[in-house]
Amino acid sequence: MPRHWFRIAYSRNAFLRHLAALGLDLDTLTPESGVAAMRSFMHDFSPQHAELDTLTVRGTTCTRRMQRHDHPVAALRLSFPGGVPTLVQS
């Protein structure tokens, strides 16, 4: 059961706060530490009122898909193009 909740629209901010609580910074993440951080974010934080909440890890890209009733699917994607950590909320 998650310990924290966040609004889907603020998932990027929630993940950045999670990183800070872990003593990590987005700019210094490695693919391995990024995947671990995204998995712990999934475990410890849940989007409010979500009917869909999934995490997909493919290689060094993590995508968390979330959806609240009657809203479009939102995604939070952490990837490492060229080895540089990139966090995009859509």
PyMOL Python script that loads the backbone (N, CA, C, O; Angstrom):
from pymol import cmd

cmd.read_pdbstr("""\
ATOM      1  N   MET A   1       0.848  -1.180   0.000  1.00  0.00           N
ATOM      2  CA  MET A   1       0.000   0.000   0.000  1.00  0.00           C
ATOM      3  C   MET A   1       0.895   1.246   0.000  1.00  0.00           C
ATOM      4  O   MET A   1       1.867   1.321   0.752  1.00  0.00           O
ATOM      5  N   PRO A   2       0.557   2.216  -0.848  1.00  0.00           N
ATOM      6  CA  PRO A   2       1.398   3.414  -0.947  1.00  0.00           C
ATOM      7  C   PRO A   2       1.340   4.253   0.326  1.00  0.00           C
ATOM      8  O   PRO A   2       0.349   4.263   1.056  1.00  0.00           O
ATOM      9  N   ARG A   3       2.428   4.944   0.553  1.00  0.00           N
ATOM     10  CA  ARG A   3       2.491   5.829   1.712  1.00  0.00           C
ATOM     11  C   ARG A   3       2.113   7.260   1.347  1.00  0.00           C
ATOM     12  O   ARG A   3       1.765   8.052   2.222  1.00  0.00           O
ATOM     13  N   HIS A   4       2.179   7.597   0.052  1.00  0.00           N
ATOM     14  CA  HIS A   4       1.946   8.974  -0.389  1.00  0.00           C
ATOM     15  C   HIS A   4       1.043   8.979  -1.620  1.00  0.00           C
ATOM     16  O   HIS A   4       0.991   8.014  -2.383  1.00  0.00           O
ATOM     17  N   TRP A   5       0.330  10.101  -1.791  1.00  0.00           N
ATOM     18  CA  TRP A   5      -0.553  10.295  -2.932  1.00  0.00           C
ATOM     19  C   TRP A   5      -0.121  11.550  -3.671  1.00  0.00           C
ATOM     20  O   TRP A   5       0.457  12.455  -3.068  1.00  0.00           O
ATOM     21  N   PHE A   6      -0.391  11.617  -4.962  1.00  0.00           N
ATOM     22  CA  PHE A   6      -0.122  12.821  -5.740  1.00  0.00           C
ATOM     23  C   PHE A   6      -1.178  12.969  -6.821  1.00  0.00           C
ATOM     24  O   PHE A   6      -1.812  11.992  -7.218  1.00  0.00           O
ATOM     25  N   ARG A   7      -1.359  14.174  -7.286  1.00  0.00           N
ATOM     26  CA  ARG A   7      -2.260  14.430  -8.406  1.00  0.00           C
ATOM     27  C   ARG A   7      -1.530  14.090  -9.701  1.00  0.00           C
ATOM     28  O   ARG A   7      -0.357  14.422  -9.866  1.00  0.00           O
ATOM     29  N   ILE A   8      -2.218  13.438 -10.597  1.00  0.00           N
ATOM     30  CA  ILE A   8      -1.602  12.999 -11.848  1.00  0.00           C
ATOM     31  C   ILE A   8      -0.960  14.173 -12.576  1.00  0.00           C
ATOM     32  O   ILE A   8       0.124  14.031 -13.142  1.00  0.00           O
ATOM     33  N   ALA A   9      -1.606  15.311 -12.569  1.00  0.00           N
ATOM     34  CA  ALA A   9      -1.076  16.489 -13.273  1.00  0.00           C
ATOM     35  C   ALA A   9       0.271  16.943 -12.707  1.00  0.00           C
ATOM     36  O   ALA A   9       1.009  17.671 -13.372  1.00  0.00           O
ATOM     37  N   TYR A  10       0.592  16.517 -11.490  1.00  0.00           N
ATOM     38  CA  TYR A  10       1.842  16.918 -10.849  1.00  0.00           C
ATOM     39  C   TYR A  10       2.789  15.735 -10.644  1.00  0.00           C
ATOM     40  O   TYR A  10       3.613  15.746  -9.730  1.00  0.00           O
ATOM     41  N   SER A  11       2.670  14.724 -11.490  1.00  0.00           N
ATOM     42  CA  SER A  11       3.499  13.524 -11.319  1.00  0.00           C
ATOM     43  C   SER A  11       4.986  13.817 -11.467  1.00  0.00           C
ATOM     44  O   SER A  11       5.800  13.216 -10.766  1.00  0.00           O
ATOM     45  N   ARG A  12       5.355  14.722 -12.356  1.00  0.00           N
ATOM     46  CA  ARG A  12       6.773  15.060 -12.526  1.00  0.00           C
ATOM     47  C   ARG A  12       7.328  15.664 -11.228  1.00  0.00           C
ATOM     48  O   ARG A  12       8.398  15.276 -10.761  1.00  0.00           O
ATOM     49  N   ASN A  13       6.592  16.608 -10.662  1.00  0.00           N
ATOM     50  CA  ASN A  13       7.025  17.236  -9.401  1.00  0.00           C
ATOM     51  C   ASN A  13       7.101  16.217  -8.274  1.00  0.00           C
ATOM     52  O   ASN A  13       8.026  16.250  -7.463  1.00  0.00           O
ATOM     53  N   ALA A  14       6.125  15.309  -8.223  1.00  0.00           N
ATOM     54  CA  ALA A  14       6.133  14.285  -7.177  1.00  0.00           C
ATOM     55  C   ALA A  14       7.355  13.385  -7.316  1.00  0.00           C
ATOM     56  O   ALA A  14       7.977  13.023  -6.318  1.00  0.00           O
ATOM     57  N   PHE A  15       7.702  13.022  -8.549  1.00  0.00           N
ATOM     58  CA  PHE A  15       8.875  12.178  -8.756  1.00  0.00           C
ATOM     59  C   PHE A  15      10.151  12.925  -8.375  1.00  0.00           C
ATOM     60  O   PHE A  15      11.047  12.341  -7.766  1.00  0.00           O
ATOM     61  N   LEU A  16      10.245  14.198  -8.721  1.00  0.00           N
ATOM     62  CA  LEU A  16      11.436  14.975  -8.351  1.00  0.00           C
ATOM     63  C   LEU A  16      11.564  15.101  -6.833  1.00  0.00           C
ATOM     64  O   LEU A  16      12.673  15.049  -6.301  1.00  0.00           O
ATOM     65  N   ARG A  17      10.439  15.265  -6.131  1.00  0.00           N
ATOM     66  CA  ARG A  17      10.476  15.287  -4.661  1.00  0.00           C
ATOM     67  C   ARG A  17      10.913  13.930  -4.117  1.00  0.00           C
ATOM     68  O   ARG A  17      11.654  13.857  -3.137  1.00  0.00           O
ATOM     69  N   HIS A  18      10.455  12.862  -4.753  1.00  0.00           N
ATOM     70  CA  HIS A  18      10.859  11.517  -4.347  1.00  0.00           C
ATOM     71  C   HIS A  18      12.370  11.347  -4.514  1.00  0.00           C
ATOM     72  O   HIS A  18      13.040  10.805  -3.634  1.00  0.00           O
ATOM     73  N   LEU A  19      12.899  11.811  -5.643  1.00  0.00           N
ATOM     74  CA  LEU A  19      14.348  11.738  -5.850  1.00  0.00           C
ATOM     75  C   LEU A  19      15.096  12.484  -4.745  1.00  0.00           C
ATOM     76  O   LEU A  19      16.074  11.980  -4.193  1.00  0.00           O
ATOM     77  N   ALA A  20      14.624  13.691  -4.433  1.00  0.00           N
ATOM     78  CA  ALA A  20      15.279  14.490  -3.394  1.00  0.00           C
ATOM     79  C   ALA A  20      15.253  13.768  -2.050  1.00  0.00           C
ATOM     80  O   ALA A  20      16.238  13.791  -1.312  1.00  0.00           O
ATOM     81  N   ALA A  21      14.138  13.134  -1.733  1.00  0.00           N
ATOM     82  CA  ALA A  21      14.031  12.389  -0.476  1.00  0.00           C
ATOM     83  C   ALA A  21      15.003  11.209  -0.437  1.00  0.00           C
ATOM     84  O   ALA A  21      15.452  10.798   0.634  1.00  0.00           O
ATOM     85  N   LEU A  22      15.322  10.668  -1.617  1.00  0.00           N
ATOM     86  CA  LEU A  22      16.286   9.567  -1.714  1.00  0.00           C
ATOM     87  C   LEU A  22      17.728  10.074  -1.737  1.00  0.00           C
ATOM     88  O   LEU A  22      18.671   9.283  -1.720  1.00  0.00           O
ATOM     89  N   GLY A  23      17.893  11.405  -1.777  1.00  0.00           N
ATOM     90  CA  GLY A  23      19.231  11.983  -1.861  1.00  0.00           C
ATOM     91  C   GLY A  23      19.790  11.927  -3.277  1.00  0.00           C
ATOM     92  O   GLY A  23      21.004  11.929  -3.478  1.00  0.00           O
ATOM     93  N   LEU A  24      18.887  11.878  -4.257  1.00  0.00           N
ATOM     94  CA  LEU A  24      19.297  11.807  -5.665  1.00  0.00           C
ATOM     95  C   LEU A  24      18.884  13.072  -6.396  1.00  0.00           C
ATOM     96  O   LEU A  24      17.974  13.783  -5.970  1.00  0.00           O
ATOM     97  N   ASP A  25      19.563  13.341  -7.497  1.00  0.00           N
ATOM     98  CA  ASP A  25      19.249  14.473  -8.357  1.00  0.00           C
ATOM     99  C   ASP A  25      19.052  13.948  -9.762  1.00  0.00           C
ATOM    100  O   ASP A  25      19.802  13.079 -10.209  1.00  0.00           O
ATOM    101  N   LEU A  26      18.061  14.459 -10.463  1.00  0.00           N
ATOM    102  CA  LEU A  26      17.768  13.995 -11.817  1.00  0.00           C
ATOM    103  C   LEU A  26      19.005  14.027 -12.704  1.00  0.00           C
ATOM    104  O   LEU A  26      19.258  13.082 -13.450  1.00  0.00           O
ATOM    105  N   ASP A  27      19.770  15.100 -12.628  1.00  0.00           N
ATOM    106  CA  ASP A  27      20.922  15.275 -13.514  1.00  0.00           C
ATOM    107  C   ASP A  27      22.037  14.265 -13.292  1.00  0.00           C
ATOM    108  O   ASP A  27      22.879  14.074 -14.170  1.00  0.00           O
ATOM    109  N   THR A  28      22.058  13.618 -12.139  1.00  0.00           N
ATOM    110  CA  THR A  28      23.142  12.681 -11.845  1.00  0.00           C
ATOM    111  C   THR A  28      22.695  11.215 -11.876  1.00  0.00           C
ATOM    112  O   THR A  28      23.474  10.319 -11.553  1.00  0.00           O
ATOM    113  N   LEU A  29      21.436  10.975 -12.264  1.00  0.00           N
ATOM    114  CA  LEU A  29      20.954   9.598 -12.321  1.00  0.00           C
ATOM    115  C   LEU A  29      21.682   8.804 -13.398  1.00  0.00           C
ATOM    116  O   LEU A  29      21.992   9.317 -14.473  1.00  0.00           O
ATOM    117  N   THR A  30      21.941   7.562 -13.086  1.00  0.00           N
ATOM    118  CA  THR A  30      22.410   6.601 -14.082  1.00  0.00           C
ATOM    119  C   THR A  30      21.182   5.796 -14.509  1.00  0.00           C
ATOM    120  O   THR A  30      20.160   5.840 -13.826  1.00  0.00           O
ATOM    121  N   PRO A  31      21.258   5.073 -15.610  1.00  0.00           N
ATOM    122  CA  PRO A  31      20.110   4.237 -15.968  1.00  0.00           C
ATOM    123  C   PRO A  31      19.705   3.280 -14.834  1.00  0.00           C
ATOM    124  O   PRO A  31      18.515   3.082 -14.588  1.00  0.00           O
ATOM    125  N   GLU A  32      20.673   2.699 -14.159  1.00  0.00           N
ATOM    126  CA  GLU A  32      20.361   1.757 -13.080  1.00  0.00           C
ATOM    127  C   GLU A  32      19.682   2.457 -11.902  1.00  0.00           C
ATOM    128  O   GLU A  32      18.673   1.972 -11.391  1.00  0.00           O
ATOM    129  N   SER A  33      20.233   3.595 -11.469  1.00  0.00           N
ATOM    130  CA  SER A  33      19.624   4.300 -10.334  1.00  0.00           C
ATOM    131  C   SER A  33      18.278   4.903 -10.726  1.00  0.00           C
ATOM    132  O   SER A  33      17.386   5.027  -9.887  1.00  0.00           O
ATOM    133  N   GLY A  34      18.126   5.279 -11.999  1.00  0.00           N
ATOM    134  CA  GLY A  34      16.854   5.823 -12.476  1.00  0.00           C
ATOM    135  C   GLY A  34      15.750   4.782 -12.458  1.00  0.00           C
ATOM    136  O   GLY A  34      14.634   5.061 -12.018  1.00  0.00           O
ATOM    137  N   VAL A  35      16.057   3.583 -12.933  1.00  0.00           N
ATOM    138  CA  VAL A  35      15.062   2.502 -12.909  1.00  0.00           C
ATOM    139  C   VAL A  35      14.689   2.170 -11.467  1.00  0.00           C
ATOM    140  O   VAL A  35      13.511   1.996 -11.155  1.00  0.00           O
ATOM    141  N   ALA A  36      15.681   2.081 -10.592  1.00  0.00           N
ATOM    142  CA  ALA A  36      15.407   1.790  -9.180  1.00  0.00           C
ATOM    143  C   ALA A  36      14.544   2.876  -8.549  1.00  0.00           C
ATOM    144  O   ALA A  36      13.627   2.574  -7.785  1.00  0.00           O
ATOM    145  N   ALA A  37      14.832   4.141  -8.863  1.00  0.00           N
ATOM    146  CA  ALA A  37      14.054   5.251  -8.304  1.00  0.00           C
ATOM    147  C   ALA A  37      12.618   5.236  -8.829  1.00  0.00           C
ATOM    148  O   ALA A  37      11.682   5.511  -8.078  1.00  0.00           O
ATOM    149  N   MET A  38      12.442   4.920 -10.103  1.00  0.00           N
ATOM    150  CA  MET A  38      11.093   4.877 -10.673  1.00  0.00           C
ATOM    151  C   MET A  38      10.299   3.716 -10.060  1.00  0.00           C
ATOM    152  O   MET A  38       9.099   3.843  -9.816  1.00  0.00           O
ATOM    153  N   ARG A  39      10.965   2.599  -9.816  1.00  0.00           N
ATOM    154  CA  ARG A  39      10.275   1.465  -9.177  1.00  0.00           C
ATOM    155  C   ARG A  39       9.876   1.807  -7.736  1.00  0.00           C
ATOM    156  O   ARG A  39       8.780   1.455  -7.299  1.00  0.00           O
ATOM    157  N   SER A  40      10.752   2.485  -7.003  1.00  0.00           N
ATOM    158  CA  SER A  40      10.396   2.846  -5.625  1.00  0.00           C
ATOM    159  C   SER A  40       9.316   3.928  -5.610  1.00  0.00           C
ATOM    160  O   SER A  40       8.485   3.957  -4.703  1.00  0.00           O
ATOM    161  N   PHE A  41       9.321   4.808  -6.598  1.00  0.00           N
ATOM    162  CA  PHE A  41       8.256   5.811  -6.734  1.00  0.00           C
ATOM    163  C   PHE A  41       6.915   5.111  -6.963  1.00  0.00           C
ATOM    164  O   PHE A  41       5.900   5.494  -6.381  1.00  0.00           O
ATOM    165  N   MET A  42       6.921   4.096  -7.804  1.00  0.00           N
ATOM    166  CA  MET A  42       5.698   3.329  -8.078  1.00  0.00           C
ATOM    167  C   MET A  42       5.211   2.646  -6.795  1.00  0.00           C
ATOM    168  O   MET A  42       4.009   2.598  -6.534  1.00  0.00           O
ATOM    169  N   HIS A  43       6.125   2.130  -6.014  1.00  0.00           N
ATOM    170  CA  HIS A  43       5.776   1.413  -4.788  1.00  0.00           C
ATOM    171  C   HIS A  43       5.260   2.349  -3.696  1.00  0.00           C
ATOM    172  O   HIS A  43       4.296   2.026  -3.001  1.00  0.00           O
ATOM    173  N   ASP A  44       5.904   3.512  -3.546  1.00  0.00           N
ATOM    174  CA  ASP A  44       5.606   4.403  -2.421  1.00  0.00           C
ATOM    175  C   ASP A  44       4.583   5.499  -2.707  1.00  0.00           C
ATOM    176  O   ASP A  44       4.026   6.078  -1.774  1.00  0.00           O
ATOM    177  N   PHE A  45       4.330   5.792  -3.983  1.00  0.00           N
ATOM    178  CA  PHE A  45       3.442   6.889  -4.353  1.00  0.00           C
ATOM    179  C   PHE A  45       2.376   6.414  -5.330  1.00  0.00           C
ATOM    180  O   PHE A  45       2.665   5.687  -6.281  1.00  0.00           O
ATOM    181  N   SER A  46       1.144   6.834  -5.082  1.00  0.00           N
ATOM    182  CA  SER A  46       0.044   6.491  -5.982  1.00  0.00           C
ATOM    183  C   SER A  46      -0.668   7.754  -6.446  1.00  0.00           C
ATOM    184  O   SER A  46      -0.825   8.702  -5.677  1.00  0.00           O
ATOM    185  N   PRO A  47      -1.098   7.766  -7.706  1.00  0.00           N
ATOM    186  CA  PRO A  47      -1.879   8.906  -8.189  1.00  0.00           C
ATOM    187  C   PRO A  47      -3.287   8.859  -7.597  1.00  0.00           C
ATOM    188  O   PRO A  47      -3.900   7.795  -7.504  1.00  0.00           O
ATOM    189  N   GLN A  48      -3.785  10.023  -7.202  1.00  0.00           N
ATOM    190  CA  GLN A  48      -5.111  10.104  -6.597  1.00  0.00           C
ATOM    191  C   GLN A  48      -6.190   9.673  -7.581  1.00  0.00           C
ATOM    192  O   GLN A  48      -6.188  10.086  -8.740  1.00  0.00           O
ATOM    193  N   HIS A  49      -7.103   8.846  -7.114  1.00  0.00           N
ATOM    194  CA  HIS A  49      -8.289   8.435  -7.856  1.00  0.00           C
ATOM    195  C   HIS A  49      -7.970   7.749  -9.190  1.00  0.00           C
ATOM    196  O   HIS A  49      -8.795   7.777 -10.103  1.00  0.00           O
ATOM    197  N   ALA A  50      -6.814   7.148  -9.312  1.00  0.00           N
ATOM    198  CA  ALA A  50      -6.424   6.524 -10.577  1.00  0.00           C
ATOM    199  C   ALA A  50      -7.074   5.164 -10.751  1.00  0.00           C
ATOM    200  O   ALA A  50      -7.134   4.359  -9.822  1.00  0.00           O
ATOM    201  N   GLU A  51      -7.554   4.929 -11.954  1.00  0.00           N
ATOM    202  CA  GLU A  51      -8.075   3.619 -12.328  1.00  0.00           C
ATOM    203  C   GLU A  51      -7.002   2.822 -13.065  1.00  0.00           C
ATOM    204  O   GLU A  51      -7.060   1.594 -13.134  1.00  0.00           O
ATOM    205  N   LEU A  52      -6.030   3.532 -13.610  1.00  0.00           N
ATOM    206  CA  LEU A  52      -4.906   2.912 -14.309  1.00  0.00           C
ATOM    207  C   LEU A  52      -3.625   3.450 -13.691  1.00  0.00           C
ATOM    208  O   LEU A  52      -3.461   4.660 -13.535  1.00  0.00           O
ATOM    209  N   ASP A  53      -2.730   2.558 -13.345  1.00  0.00           N
ATOM    210  CA  ASP A  53      -1.416   2.953 -12.825  1.00  0.00           C
ATOM    211  C   ASP A  53      -0.463   1.802 -13.119  1.00  0.00           C
ATOM    212  O   ASP A  53      -0.428   0.811 -12.389  1.00  0.00           O
ATOM    213  N   THR A  54       0.305   1.938 -14.186  1.00  0.00           N
ATOM    214  CA  THR A  54       1.221   0.880 -14.585  1.00  0.00           C
ATOM    215  C   THR A  54       2.614   1.447 -14.810  1.00  0.00           C
ATOM    216  O   THR A  54       2.780   2.622 -15.138  1.00  0.00           O
ATOM    217  N   LEU A  55       3.597   0.601 -14.628  1.00  0.00           N
ATOM    218  CA  LEU A  55       4.983   0.966 -14.897  1.00  0.00           C
ATOM    219  C   LEU A  55       5.552  -0.044 -15.875  1.00  0.00           C
ATOM    220  O   LEU A  55       5.487  -1.253 -15.651  1.00  0.00           O
ATOM    221  N   THR A  56       6.111   0.470 -16.965  1.00  0.00           N
ATOM    222  CA  THR A  56       6.762  -0.366 -17.961  1.00  0.00           C
ATOM    223  C   THR A  56       8.218   0.041 -18.031  1.00  0.00           C
ATOM    224  O   THR A  56       8.542   1.223 -18.144  1.00  0.00           O
ATOM    225  N   VAL A  57       9.094  -0.950 -17.962  1.00  0.00           N
ATOM    226  CA  VAL A  57      10.529  -0.700 -18.091  1.00  0.00           C
ATOM    227  C   VAL A  57      11.012  -1.458 -19.316  1.00  0.00           C
ATOM    228  O   VAL A  57      10.910  -2.683 -19.392  1.00  0.00           O
ATOM    229  N   ARG A  58      11.540  -0.704 -20.274  1.00  0.00           N
ATOM    230  CA  ARG A  58      12.109  -1.296 -21.481  1.00  0.00           C
ATOM    231  C   ARG A  58      13.510  -0.730 -21.645  1.00  0.00           C
ATOM    232  O   ARG A  58      13.691   0.443 -21.970  1.00  0.00           O
ATOM    233  N   GLY A  59      14.485  -1.576 -21.416  1.00  0.00           N
ATOM    234  CA  GLY A  59      15.860  -1.095 -21.489  1.00  0.00           C
ATOM    235  C   GLY A  59      16.087  -0.062 -20.410  1.00  0.00           C
ATOM    236  O   GLY A  59      15.932  -0.346 -19.222  1.00  0.00           O
ATOM    237  N   THR A  60      16.459   1.147 -20.827  1.00  0.00           N
ATOM    238  CA  THR A  60      16.704   2.223 -19.861  1.00  0.00           C
ATOM    239  C   THR A  60      15.590   3.270 -19.874  1.00  0.00           C
ATOM    240  O   THR A  60      15.795   4.404 -19.442  1.00  0.00           O
ATOM    241  N   THR A  61      14.412   2.889 -20.368  1.00  0.00           N
ATOM    242  CA  THR A  61      13.266   3.796 -20.372  1.00  0.00           C
ATOM    243  C   THR A  61      12.172   3.250 -19.471  1.00  0.00           C
ATOM    244  O   THR A  61      11.728   2.111 -19.621  1.00  0.00           O
ATOM    245  N   CYS A  62      11.748   4.086 -18.530  1.00  0.00           N
ATOM    246  CA  CYS A  62      10.651   3.737 -17.624  1.00  0.00           C
ATOM    247  C   CYS A  62       9.471   4.637 -17.980  1.00  0.00           C
ATOM    248  O   CYS A  62       9.619   5.852 -18.107  1.00  0.00           O
ATOM    249  N   THR A  63       8.310   4.032 -18.136  1.00  0.00           N
ATOM    250  CA  THR A  63       7.104   4.807 -18.430  1.00  0.00           C
ATOM    251  C   THR A  63       6.018   4.422 -17.442  1.00  0.00           C
ATOM    252  O   THR A  63       5.607   3.264 -17.360  1.00  0.00           O
ATOM    253  N   ARG A  64       5.568   5.404 -16.704  1.00  0.00           N
ATOM    254  CA  ARG A  64       4.451   5.194 -15.784  1.00  0.00           C
ATOM    255  C   ARG A  64       3.217   5.800 -16.420  1.00  0.00           C
ATOM    256  O   ARG A  64       3.166   7.004 -16.671  1.00  0.00           O
ATOM    257  N   ARG A  65       2.226   4.968 -16.681  1.00  0.00           N
ATOM    258  CA  ARG A  65       0.969   5.412 -17.289  1.00  0.00           C
ATOM    259  C   ARG A  65      -0.095   5.459 -16.204  1.00  0.00           C
ATOM    260  O   ARG A  65      -0.233   4.532 -15.407  1.00  0.00           O
ATOM    261  N   MET A  66      -0.849   6.564 -16.190  1.00  0.00           N
ATOM    262  CA  MET A  66      -1.863   6.788 -15.164  1.00  0.00           C
ATOM    263  C   MET A  66      -3.118   7.357 -15.811  1.00  0.00           C
ATOM    264  O   MET A  66      -3.048   8.105 -16.786  1.00  0.00           O
ATOM    265  N   GLN A  67      -4.258   6.992 -15.254  1.00  0.00           N
ATOM    266  CA  GLN A  67      -5.506   7.553 -15.766  1.00  0.00           C
ATOM    267  C   GLN A  67      -6.536   7.610 -14.654  1.00  0.00           C
ATOM    268  O   GLN A  67      -6.718   6.661 -13.891  1.00  0.00           O
ATOM    269  N   ARG A  68      -7.191   8.733 -14.588  1.00  0.00           N
ATOM    270  CA  ARG A  68      -8.317   8.936 -13.691  1.00  0.00           C
ATOM    271  C   ARG A  68      -9.581   8.839 -14.536  1.00  0.00           C
ATOM    272  O   ARG A  68      -9.567   9.171 -15.722  1.00  0.00           O
ATOM    273  N   HIS A  69     -10.649   8.394 -13.939  1.00  0.00           N
ATOM    274  CA  HIS A  69     -11.915   8.217 -14.650  1.00  0.00           C
ATOM    275  C   HIS A  69     -12.244   9.417 -15.537  1.00  0.00           C
ATOM    276  O   HIS A  69     -12.191  10.565 -15.095  1.00  0.00           O
ATOM    277  N   ASP A  70     -12.581   9.135 -16.784  1.00  0.00           N
ATOM    278  CA  ASP A  70     -12.993  10.152 -17.761  1.00  0.00           C
ATOM    279  C   ASP A  70     -11.923  11.193 -18.091  1.00  0.00           C
ATOM    280  O   ASP A  70     -12.248  12.279 -18.570  1.00  0.00           O
ATOM    281  N   HIS A  71     -10.670  10.880 -17.844  1.00  0.00           N
ATOM    282  CA  HIS A  71      -9.560  11.751 -18.211  1.00  0.00           C
ATOM    283  C   HIS A  71      -8.662  10.989 -19.176  1.00  0.00           C
ATOM    284  O   HIS A  71      -8.665   9.758 -19.177  1.00  0.00           O
ATOM    285  N   PRO A  72      -7.896  11.695 -19.994  1.00  0.00           N
ATOM    286  CA  PRO A  72      -6.969  11.005 -20.887  1.00  0.00           C
ATOM    287  C   PRO A  72      -5.837  10.337 -20.102  1.00  0.00           C
ATOM    288  O   PRO A  72      -5.529  10.727 -18.976  1.00  0.00           O
ATOM    289  N   VAL A  73      -5.239   9.342 -20.710  1.00  0.00           N
ATOM    290  CA  VAL A  73      -4.093   8.669 -20.096  1.00  0.00           C
ATOM    291  C   VAL A  73      -2.921   9.642 -20.042  1.00  0.00           C
ATOM    292  O   VAL A  73      -2.607  10.302 -21.032  1.00  0.00           O
ATOM    293  N   ALA A  74      -2.286   9.723 -18.896  1.00  0.00           N
ATOM    294  CA  ALA A  74      -1.105  10.562 -18.710  1.00  0.00           C
ATOM    295  C   ALA A  74       0.097   9.640 -18.539  1.00  0.00           C
ATOM    296  O   ALA A  74      -0.037   8.500 -18.095  1.00  0.00           O
ATOM    297  N   ALA A  75       1.263  10.145 -18.896  1.00  0.00           N
ATOM    298  CA  ALA A  75       2.469   9.337 -18.763  1.00  0.00           C
ATOM    299  C   ALA A  75       3.597  10.171 -18.168  1.00  0.00           C
ATOM    300  O   ALA A  75       3.712  11.371 -18.417  1.00  0.00           O
ATOM    301  N   LEU A  76       4.412   9.507 -17.386  1.00  0.00           N
ATOM    302  CA  LEU A  76       5.643  10.079 -16.867  1.00  0.00           C
ATOM    303  C   LEU A  76       6.756   9.169 -17.365  1.00  0.00           C
ATOM    304  O   LEU A  76       6.800   7.989 -17.018  1.00  0.00           O
ATOM    305  N   ARG A  77       7.656   9.718 -18.180  1.00  0.00           N
ATOM    306  CA  ARG A  77       8.683   8.901 -18.829  1.00  0.00           C
ATOM    307  C   ARG A  77      10.070   9.370 -18.428  1.00  0.00           C
ATOM    308  O   ARG A  77      10.417  10.541 -18.582  1.00  0.00           O
ATOM    309  N   LEU A  78      10.853   8.438 -17.911  1.00  0.00           N
ATOM    310  CA  LEU A  78      12.251   8.671 -17.589  1.00  0.00           C
ATOM    311  C   LEU A  78      13.071   7.870 -18.577  1.00  0.00           C
ATOM    312  O   LEU A  78      12.950   6.647 -18.652  1.00  0.00           O
ATOM    313  N   SER A  79      13.913   8.568 -19.342  1.00  0.00           N
ATOM    314  CA  SER A  79      14.743   7.881 -20.331  1.00  0.00           C
ATOM    315  C   SER A  79      16.148   8.468 -20.295  1.00  0.00           C
ATOM    316  O   SER A  79      16.406   9.478 -19.640  1.00  0.00           O
ATOM    317  N   PHE A  80      17.034   7.814 -21.007  1.00  0.00           N
ATOM    318  CA  PHE A  80      18.447   8.196 -20.984  1.00  0.00           C
ATOM    319  C   PHE A  80      19.008   8.276 -22.400  1.00  0.00           C
ATOM    320  O   PHE A  80      19.934   7.537 -22.737  1.00  0.00           O
ATOM    321  N   PRO A  81      18.459   9.164 -23.238  1.00  0.00           N
ATOM    322  CA  PRO A  81      18.993   9.273 -24.598  1.00  0.00           C
ATOM    323  C   PRO A  81      20.428   9.812 -24.558  1.00  0.00           C
ATOM    324  O   PRO A  81      20.691  10.872 -23.990  1.00  0.00           O
ATOM    325  N   GLY A  82      21.329   9.076 -25.160  1.00  0.00           N
ATOM    326  CA  GLY A  82      22.715   9.498 -25.135  1.00  0.00           C
ATOM    327  C   GLY A  82      23.329   9.483 -23.750  1.00  0.00           C
ATOM    328  O   GLY A  82      24.363  10.110 -23.520  1.00  0.00           O
ATOM    329  N   GLY A  83      22.697   8.769 -22.819  1.00  0.00           N
ATOM    330  CA  GLY A  83      23.194   8.681 -21.452  1.00  0.00           C
ATOM    331  C   GLY A  83      22.754   9.806 -20.548  1.00  0.00           C
ATOM    332  O   GLY A  83      23.113   9.821 -19.371  1.00  0.00           O
ATOM    333  N   VAL A  84      21.983  10.753 -21.064  1.00  0.00           N
ATOM    334  CA  VAL A  84      21.532  11.921 -20.288  1.00  0.00           C
ATOM    335  C   VAL A  84      20.110  11.661 -19.779  1.00  0.00           C
ATOM    336  O   VAL A  84      19.220  11.361 -20.574  1.00  0.00           O
ATOM    337  N   PRO A  85      19.886  11.773 -18.460  1.00  0.00           N
ATOM    338  CA  PRO A  85      18.543  11.548 -17.930  1.00  0.00           C
ATOM    339  C   PRO A  85      17.554  12.619 -18.383  1.00  0.00           C
ATOM    340  O   PRO A  85      17.822  13.817 -18.295  1.00  0.00           O
ATOM    341  N   THR A  86      16.393  12.149 -18.876  1.00  0.00           N
ATOM    342  CA  THR A  86      15.347  13.046 -19.343  1.00  0.00           C
ATOM    343  C   THR A  86      14.025  12.596 -18.730  1.00  0.00           C
ATOM    344  O   THR A  86      13.663  11.422 -18.808  1.00  0.00           O
ATOM    345  N   LEU A  87      13.309  13.536 -18.120  1.00  0.00           N
ATOM    346  CA  LEU A  87      12.036  13.251 -17.476  1.00  0.00           C
ATOM    347  C   LEU A  87      10.959  14.079 -18.157  1.00  0.00           C
ATOM    348  O   LEU A  87      11.005  15.309 -18.146  1.00  0.00           O
ATOM    349  N   VAL A  88       9.985  13.388 -18.752  1.00  0.00           N
ATOM    350  CA  VAL A  88       8.926  14.070 -19.506  1.00  0.00           C
ATOM    351  C   VAL A  88       7.568  13.617 -18.989  1.00  0.00           C
ATOM    352  O   VAL A  88       7.308  12.424 -18.834  1.00  0.00           O
ATOM    353  N   GLN A  89       6.714  14.594 -18.728  1.00  0.00           N
ATOM    354  CA  GLN A  89       5.334  14.316 -18.341  1.00  0.00           C
ATOM    355  C   GLN A  89       4.448  14.657 -19.527  1.00  0.00           C
ATOM    356  O   GLN A  89       4.564  15.737 -20.108  1.00  0.00           O
ATOM    357  N   SER A  90       3.563  13.736 -19.886  1.00  0.00           N
ATOM    358  CA  SER A  90       2.640  14.030 -21.002  1.00  0.00           C
ATOM    359  C   SER A  90       1.257  13.516 -20.679  1.00  0.00           C
ATOM    360  O   SER A  90       0.339  13.664 -21.486  1.00  0.00           O
TER     361      SER A  90
END
""", "prot")
cmd.dss("prot")
cmd.show_as("cartoon", "prot")
cmd.util.cbc("prot")
cmd.orient("prot")
